[in-house]
Amino acid sequence: MTIPATATPEPATATSEPVTGIPEPTTAASEPAAGPRPVTAPEPAAGPRPVTAPGAGGRPRALRSIGTVAGAATVYGVHGAAGRTHWKCFAGRRQLDSATEAVEWASIPPGGLSGEHRHTRTEEIYLVLRGHGEFLFNGAVHPVGPGSLALTAPGNIHGLGNTGAVDLDWWVIETLAPGTDAVLSGADLSHPGVPPMGDAVIHDLFREGTVGTDGVFTGPLRQVASVELDAGEQTRLGSPDAELAVFVHDGTGRATADGTTAELAPDTCVTLAAGSSTAFEAVTPLRLLVVTLALPGHRAEAS
């Protein structure tokens, strides 16, 4: 999602690392007597709070950034459409080691539209969180609702309209296509060009549970998963060669790593470092949306 100059993007100062395994949940174990230091999840209007102090052995902390949608910017005319969009950036290239452009949240009111635009340099997912609307793809209209996951590869035109009676919220993750990343890094000064338009790829994530992007994406975004925990259950997320972006869709809980605990509530987003392991514990039934972002040179299969 490209935000026009009228938006006031949220500051991004954390440095990220990757995390990706999605094991089965287990009953949460009690915390050690010393107890982790609590970190309040809601963020001030200034934007996401970086977690940058080194962990054990000088490693960067697993919880690289923590943010909520509080203080989201109001943007008018996104991609040339009339009306307003609420928008929040949780992390971008300055915080992430993968070739990820941005991890964002957006919302449009009933009748609102995020205008149609062509992707030429990035791969992008739209994951509908709440509300109902129409995903516009290469001139065709596709109805979407909570759990709809739309994948847009370079060369395609997409947009999103709200046809429902309440706000339409969605999670956006945009990553650099390999050709774009090669040009920006100086590895290759000739861009391979923009591929032709393809067919719409829309999944029902809440029904499927896990969606791989092979055959559609060629960049770092390799997998999207929905992880559900009952109250009192716990799971650990981590991968040696990928970062994780984790969004709390429903419920409350805690994320603990390196002696630090972040309280989780709906619309909280955390990014996790590669090579680390973070415990997620559900206080009430908890649904986590987890995206795998592979580091350069790694396939980063989820485990």
Secondary structure by P-SEA (a helix, b strand, c coil): cccccccccccccccbbbbbbbccccccccccccccccccccccccccccccccccccccccccccccccbbbbbcccccccbbbbbbbccccccccccccccbbbbbccccccbbbbbccbbbbbbbcbbbbbbbcccbbbbbcccbbbbbcccccccccccccccccbbbbbbbcaaaaaaaaccccccccccccccbbbbcccccccccccccccccccbbbbbbbcccbbbbbbbccbbbbbbbcccccccccccbbbbbcccbbbbbbccbbbbbbbccbbbbbbbbbbccccccccc
